Amino acid sequence: MSADIQSLDALYAAFTDLNMEGGWHRTRPALWREPVANFLPAQWRYSEVKPILEAAGRLIGTDKAERRNLTMFNPAEGNIYPTVRTLVAAYQLVKPGEVARAHRHTPNALRLILEGHGTYTVVDGQRVEMRPGDVLLTPNWAWHSHDNVGEDDCYWMDFLDVPLVHLLEPMFFEPHPEGLEKESTPSEGATLAFRWEDTLARLEADRGNSHVDAHASVQLGDPALKTIRLDMQQLDAAKPTGLSRTTANIIYAVVCGSGETEIDGQRFAWNFGDTVCVPAWRPYRHIAGEDAVLLKVSDAPAMDAFGWLRTQIL
């Protein structure tokens, strides 16, 4: 009976055991004026990662791991998996003669090929060659496997929306019952692959178009995946981009060239194959030391779908 509750202590005791909280005395508010800085700007250097992957190639066979990769987790306190809140990135190696078994999952995935020729991915029966500079898609719930029939070690970067799926919880994963798809058809992967030479041609065509920061930029797909937007950005040497911030979480991969990115006052110098992450609502800009191309991977489509996408030029 409410008449039995005569003090604040009694009031709190009445609902605490019911797994309830009084909205008038939260230690941390449920609403705040703008995004809170939780995840941290961070960088991973390919020159440091590659030797470790080489060692993993000797010590970890594909029989021991579904995928031989090194995941980049954000150094935010308590975090053990995402690179940014909704996305995760990883470096992966497939050696000559190796086959990465087929599986499928609800997270969307894509990969940027860094080095090596002679490797193929099979996505729902389409056998597509993977070449340096190419970006290849694995939409959610598509069977996919990789095999290296060439003589080169093949290195690439993976990007997935696994953390977003973790948050929303529609996670499903299934290994292929036969290990690999029985049949595959050679394909240029028109709907699955963005070829480096085509991207360069599009960037060259975009030069001179009116942009806020005067750098060429093209979107891959429209968007590439339902939750992930991809943009290739060409940076001219010694010409800084504008300072901006966005509610989208972003991971940048260096396709070629060198330079640095300033994020919320921190500077990160980068070269080929490096990764830089820009958590949501952190002000950032780039300046290339030499002409460079960056792949921008963001959760903009997910933010846009819910009306949460905001960008501010500073």
Wavefront OBJ file of the C-alpha trace (Angstrom):
o trace
v 0.000 0.000 0.000
v 1.300 3.467 -0.856
v 0.319 4.659 2.616
v 3.031 2.390 4.036
v 5.741 4.356 2.184
v 6.448 7.336 4.410
v 10.067 8.250 3.588
v 12.475 8.497 0.640
v 14.408 5.487 1.935
v 11.203 3.468 1.995
v 10.276 4.749 -1.464
v 13.610 3.658 -2.968
v 13.461 0.309 -1.181
v 10.008 -0.289 -2.662
v 11.206 -0.301 -6.276
v 14.925 -1.177 -6.113
v 14.225 -4.909 -5.801
v 11.902 -4.663 -8.823
v 14.868 -3.791 -11.111
v 13.624 -0.222 -11.449
v 15.256 3.172 -11.098
v 13.797 6.541 -10.261
v 14.250 8.790 -13.279
v 14.643 11.849 -11.056
v 17.903 10.803 -9.381
v 20.000 8.940 -11.977
v 23.748 9.123 -11.400
v 24.139 9.453 -15.173
v 21.389 10.995 -17.316
v 19.719 8.904 -20.015
v 19.803 11.880 -22.410
v 22.676 14.279 -23.147
v 23.120 17.346 -25.331
v 25.434 15.777 -27.921
v 27.326 12.517 -28.503
v 29.670 11.540 -25.681
v 33.300 10.734 -26.543
v 33.548 7.051 -25.598
v 35.609 5.326 -28.295
v 39.056 6.769 -28.998
v 40.827 7.903 -32.149
v 43.393 5.214 -32.933
v 45.774 3.887 -35.572
v 47.221 0.550 -36.669
v 50.331 0.372 -38.859
v 50.492 -2.229 -41.609
v 54.299 -2.284 -41.379
v 53.962 -3.549 -37.803
v 51.094 -5.952 -38.499
v 52.463 -7.670 -41.619
v 55.392 -9.455 -39.900
v 53.010 -10.731 -37.231
v 50.657 -12.080 -39.887
v 53.629 -13.723 -41.612
v 54.448 -15.500 -38.347
v 50.808 -16.467 -37.929
v 50.995 -17.950 -41.423
v 53.687 -20.341 -40.174
v 52.042 -21.124 -36.845
v 48.278 -21.009 -37.489
v 46.917 -23.162 -40.298
v 43.498 -22.751 -41.854
v 42.611 -26.049 -40.174
v 42.914 -24.256 -36.804
v 41.015 -21.070 -37.646
v 37.940 -20.202 -39.668
v 39.889 -17.111 -40.779
v 43.513 -16.155 -40.071
v 43.075 -12.528 -39.150
v 44.111 -9.912 -36.617
v 41.215 -7.806 -35.352
v 41.752 -4.147 -34.518
v 39.925 -3.326 -31.302
v 39.575 0.229 -30.076
v 41.730 1.091 -27.025
v 38.728 2.535 -25.159
v 38.607 1.235 -21.591
v 36.775 -2.083 -21.313
v 36.511 -2.644 -25.076
v 37.694 -5.990 -26.442
v 36.316 -6.148 -30.000
v 34.903 -3.204 -32.020
v 37.210 -0.832 -33.889
v 34.522 1.828 -33.604
v 31.120 1.445 -31.979
v 29.370 -0.247 -34.926
v 32.221 -1.535 -37.115
v 35.220 -3.814 -36.819
v 38.291 -4.037 -39.047
v 40.912 -6.763 -39.356
v 43.999 -7.693 -41.369
v 43.937 -11.120 -43.004
v 46.424 -13.410 -44.754
v 45.792 -16.329 -47.095
v 48.920 -18.179 -48.231
v 49.485 -19.964 -51.562
v 47.616 -23.253 -51.715
v 45.316 -22.364 -48.804
v 41.538 -22.381 -48.780
v 39.441 -20.465 -46.269
v 36.264 -22.508 -45.842
v 32.827 -21.218 -46.798
v 30.470 -19.801 -44.228
v 27.754 -17.184 -44.001
v 26.528 -14.763 -41.371
v 24.085 -11.942 -40.856
v 26.773 -9.228 -40.553
v 27.680 -7.454 -43.790
v 31.343 -7.626 -44.787
v 33.796 -6.270 -47.333
v 37.512 -6.436 -47.954
v 40.183 -4.139 -49.392
v 42.980 -6.077 -51.083
v 46.454 -4.838 -50.154
v 48.968 -7.231 -51.698
v 49.172 -10.462 -53.679
v 47.795 -11.959 -56.880
v 46.163 -15.297 -57.566
v 43.541 -15.307 -54.824
v 39.808 -15.648 -55.403
v 36.685 -15.238 -53.350
v 33.527 -17.223 -54.057
v 30.340 -15.431 -53.030
v 27.085 -17.330 -53.549
v 28.626 -19.237 -56.448
v 30.394 -16.293 -58.122
v 34.162 -16.840 -58.301
v 35.811 -13.401 -58.323
v 39.520 -12.603 -58.522
v 40.935 -10.402 -55.735
v 43.525 -7.873 -56.898
v 45.405 -5.122 -55.026
v 43.298 -1.990 -54.655
v 40.046 -3.864 -55.283
v 37.162 -3.653 -52.841
v 34.948 -6.754 -52.678
v 31.598 -7.144 -50.953
v 30.066 -9.976 -48.965
v 26.438 -9.008 -48.283
v 24.770 -10.518 -45.237
v 23.857 -14.209 -45.394
v 25.882 -14.815 -48.576
v 28.070 -17.926 -48.659
v 31.709 -16.923 -49.087
v 35.102 -18.615 -49.169
v 38.613 -17.697 -50.336
v 41.333 -19.698 -52.065
v 44.842 -18.781 -53.123
v 45.906 -20.552 -56.311
v 48.793 -18.166 -57.008
v 52.355 -17.894 -55.732
v 51.942 -14.772 -53.572
v 50.849 -14.377 -50.001
v 47.622 -12.408 -50.187
v 46.957 -9.682 -47.616
v 43.796 -7.698 -47.215
v 41.700 -5.734 -44.757
v 38.250 -6.881 -43.655
v 35.480 -4.551 -42.501
v 32.254 -5.830 -40.935
v 29.249 -4.447 -39.062
v 29.513 -7.226 -36.456
v 29.433 -4.758 -33.513
v 26.157 -3.327 -34.804
v 24.717 -6.827 -35.038
v 25.969 -7.499 -31.506
v 24.099 -4.406 -30.288
v 20.837 -5.255 -32.067
v 21.297 -9.036 -31.576
v 20.164 -10.593 -34.909
v 23.371 -12.669 -35.067
v 23.314 -15.884 -37.084
v 26.374 -17.786 -38.341
v 26.525 -21.008 -40.348
v 29.537 -22.955 -41.663
v 28.932 -24.484 -45.072
v 27.839 -28.107 -44.523
v 30.253 -29.307 -47.225
v 33.092 -26.940 -46.437
v 32.868 -25.216 -49.820
v 30.201 -24.488 -52.392
v 30.127 -27.381 -54.859
v 29.858 -25.225 -57.964
v 31.129 -21.771 -58.828
v 31.105 -19.651 -61.948
v 33.980 -17.338 -62.952
v 32.767 -13.765 -62.668
v 34.058 -10.205 -62.860
v 31.796 -9.626 -59.869
v 29.863 -6.694 -61.304
v 27.721 -6.415 -58.166
v 30.425 -7.577 -55.755
v 33.713 -5.980 -56.842
v 34.897 -2.403 -57.258
v 38.049 -2.633 -59.358
v 41.003 -0.399 -58.561
v 41.465 0.730 -62.158
v 37.782 1.711 -62.371
v 38.015 3.607 -59.083
v 41.075 5.535 -60.308
v 39.263 6.450 -63.522
v 36.252 7.687 -61.550
v 38.476 9.722 -59.235
v 40.231 11.288 -62.211
v 36.857 12.172 -63.731
v 35.802 13.736 -60.439
v 38.822 16.013 -60.248
v 37.743 19.577 -60.867
v 34.202 18.989 -59.671
v 33.056 21.338 -56.964
v 33.799 19.938 -53.500
v 33.919 21.618 -50.139
v 37.583 20.675 -49.675
v 38.517 20.485 -53.397
v 39.591 16.812 -53.229
v 38.197 14.158 -55.568
v 35.819 11.649 -53.948
v 33.583 8.891 -55.285
v 31.113 6.612 -53.557
v 31.373 2.871 -54.206
v 27.813 1.622 -54.516
v 24.760 3.577 -53.420
v 25.469 2.557 -50.706
v 27.732 -0.487 -51.049
v 25.906 -2.390 -48.282
v 22.729 -1.617 -46.365
v 24.623 -0.607 -43.234
v 27.989 0.445 -44.679
v 28.938 3.288 -46.988
v 32.222 3.271 -48.919
v 33.963 6.317 -50.347
v 37.290 6.505 -52.119
v 38.937 9.865 -51.486
v 41.915 11.215 -53.414
v 44.006 13.693 -51.444
v 46.357 16.111 -53.167
v 49.723 16.610 -51.492
v 49.979 19.459 -48.976
v 46.323 20.455 -49.395
v 44.413 19.921 -46.117
v 40.817 18.806 -46.124
v 38.281 20.857 -44.231
v 37.720 20.241 -40.527
v 34.407 18.470 -39.900
v 32.625 16.026 -37.634
v 29.800 13.585 -38.171
v 27.623 11.221 -36.190
v 28.785 8.426 -38.499
v 31.546 6.158 -37.182
v 34.428 5.964 -39.661
v 37.407 3.723 -40.388
v 39.964 4.919 -42.940
v 42.318 2.607 -44.829
v 45.310 3.922 -46.763
v 45.208 2.533 -50.292
v 48.271 4.476 -51.422
v 50.368 7.464 -50.438
v 51.241 8.987 -47.096
v 50.093 11.800 -44.872
v 48.459 12.430 -41.537
v 45.025 12.740 -39.977
v 44.225 15.083 -37.126
v 41.412 13.817 -34.898
v 40.232 15.920 -31.977
v 43.693 17.465 -31.665
v 45.639 14.190 -32.022
v 47.815 13.615 -35.089
v 48.268 10.225 -36.737
v 50.884 9.841 -39.493
v 49.983 7.110 -41.991
v 51.373 5.163 -44.949
v 50.210 2.405 -47.290
v 48.007 -0.194 -45.604
v 47.566 1.697 -42.343
v 44.236 2.048 -40.560
v 42.907 5.106 -38.733
v 39.568 5.187 -36.916
v 37.448 8.291 -36.327
v 34.750 7.706 -33.695
v 31.463 9.567 -34.051
v 31.361 13.338 -33.561
v 35.135 13.787 -33.302
v 36.427 16.738 -35.394
v 38.976 15.590 -37.966
v 40.809 16.461 -41.151
v 43.493 14.973 -43.411
v 46.621 16.362 -44.998
v 48.573 14.239 -47.478
v 52.361 14.408 -47.572
v 52.156 13.045 -51.121
v 49.188 12.316 -53.367
v 47.171 9.652 -51.587
v 43.976 7.631 -51.787
v 41.972 6.635 -48.713
v 39.088 4.210 -48.419
v 36.464 5.602 -46.046
v 34.255 2.953 -44.402
v 31.353 4.311 -42.359
v 28.015 3.362 -40.825
v 26.350 6.373 -42.482
v 23.515 4.307 -44.070
v 22.507 2.937 -40.671
v 22.583 6.406 -39.116
v 20.685 7.869 -42.062
v 17.991 5.171 -41.946
v 17.006 6.306 -38.447
v 17.359 10.035 -39.087
v 20.501 10.267 -36.914
v 23.052 11.266 -39.557
v 24.445 14.743 -38.952
v 27.570 16.354 -40.387
v 29.014 19.666 -39.269
v 31.642 21.706 -41.108
v 33.826 23.465 -38.536
l 1 2 3 4 5 6 7 8 9 10 11 12 13 14 15 16 17 18 19 20 21 22 23 24 25 26 27 28 29 30 31 32 33 34 35 36 37 38 39 40 41 42 43 44 45 46 47 48 49 50 51 52 53 54 55 56 57 58 59 60 61 62 63 64 65 66 67 68 69 70 71 72 73 74 75 76 77 78 79 80 81 82 83 84 85 86 87 88 89 90 91 92 93 94 95 96 97 98 99 100 101 102 103 104 105 106 107 108 109 110 111 112 113 114 115 116 117 118 119 120 121 122 123 124 125 126 127 128 129 130 131 132 133 134 135 136 137 138 139 140 141 142 143 144 145 146 147 148 149 150 151 152 153 154 155 156 157 158 159 160 161 162 163 164 165 166 167 168 169 170 171 172 173 174 175 176 177 178 179 180 181 182 183 184 185 186 187 188 189 190 191 192 193 194 195 196 197 198 199 200 201 202 203 204 205 206 207 208 209 210 211 212 213 214 215 216 217 218 219 220 221 222 223 224 225 226 227 228 229 230 231 232 233 234 235 236 237 238 239 240 241 242 243 244 245 246 247 248 249 250 251 252 253 254 255 256 257 258 259 260 261 262 263 264 265 266 267 268 269 270 271 272 273 274 275 276 277 278 279 280 281 282 283 284 285 286 287 288 289 290 291 292 293 294 295 296 297 298 299 300 301 302 303 304 305 306 307 308 309 310 311 312 313 314
